[in-house]
Amino acid sequence: MTFWNPLGAITTLCYYLFNLLIPFSTLLKALIFLYIHDSLSIVNVGTTNKEKIKERAVDNMGICGLVSCISSTSFEIQPVDFGNENVVNYDDNNINGNQQVIGSVFSQQGNKGINQDSAILYQGYGVENGVFGGVFDGHGKNGQVVSKFVMNKLPSLLLKYILSLPKITSTKQNVKLVDEESVKNKNFNKWKEACLSSFKVMDKDIKSLEKLDCSCSGTTAVVAIRQDDDLIIANLGDSRAILGRKTEEGVIEAVQLTTDLKPSLPSEAERIKNCDGRVLALKEEPHIQRVWLPHEDVPGLAMSRAFGDFMLKNYGIISKPDVSYHHISPNDQFLVLATDGVWDVLSNDQVVSIVCATNNAAAAAEAVVQASLDAWKQKFPNSKRDDSTVICLFLQ
């Protein structure tokens, strides 16, 4: 329950007065904005797609909101714990439940064991219409722990780094056409710097976790950040992001935004071999290239970049993401992020067709996951099915 707070009202009034009179720094505005958020409404969507709302009160000693908590003494952004849910759909702009649904997230456990996938779709990230979407495919003995840890911490970690940089100018503001490209480049460079820094720190934080062996455990990450019409993609591993874009003929086509970062890529294999790692496939899996230690047939990682997997970090496996930029145009209809449990059995075009046929933002992610389950049964009837996780975000 939320109560009227006189101090919060005064703070809100001061915020708008200051906004009119003095160009305060981005950090100060963020601190005031965070302060007037006196509760969080978090919607967790599990593998059964049943929603449950958890209301969390503000800690009186801190300032909470924006999937982060800023201490009143240290001003250090801390992540909010989303609990044990592996999939989270959180809308900071939709506390009363009366806004249009623009996306969905869904995950289905395979039959290899516990679901090691995690995903978060966070609306209201950074700016009012901003979005953070991320899917994380864990692997190894503790993969599910690593993927959930990254899901919980990475959004606030990215926000921390972007707030520490000079103010970002929206491309929607009135700027001359000759300057528009320069503004986009500056925006992207700031977000790229924030992504590279936060991914590096994220990997160090995983390594520092007590009583958690991540020598052969880790997670992929594909992250999409929307800020107005700017779309930033950060990719680590073999999860994938695609775009559904309308052509001049009115057909929705698939545009792949990321590269699957696997040891089969020549540039990735070269880096690994230059670090004395080995890249080779098993006889029973000739189509899957894996990464091995120089003189031991372990661990056999099927991707070339990941969080964790510290046994291979000296042999070419890195946590540095590929970061790219896309300016959202009116023809860009929707974005899909998914783990390889989907891409191993469905093509980009098939996924786009499924989303178009669904034409429902709330049901699109589940429809893609269900199609991947059916495809697994047809293509690999005798093999164990991988976990499948999808985020679908409609852009118009």
Buried (B, 14 or more C-beta within 10 A) or exposed (E): EEEEBEEBEEBBEEBEEBEEEEEBEBEEBBBBBBBBBBBBBBBBBBBEBEEEEEEEEBEEEBBBBBBBBBEEEEEEBBBBEBEEBBBBBBBBEBBEEEEEBBBBBBBBBBEEEEBBBBBBBBBBBBBEBBBBBBBBBBBBEBBBBBBBBBBBBBBBBBBBBBBEBEEBBEBEEEBEEEEEEEBBEBBBBBBBBBBBBBBBBBBEBBBEBEEBEBBBBBBBBBBBBBBBBBBBBBBBBBBBBBBBBBEEEEEBBBBEBBBBBBBBBEEBBEBBBEBEBBBBBEEEEEEEBBBBBEEEEEBBBBBBBBBBBBBBBEBBBBBEBBBBBBBBEEBBBBBBBBBBBBBBBBEBEBBBBBBBEBEBBBBBBBBBBBBBBEBBEEEEEEEEBBBBBBBBBBBE
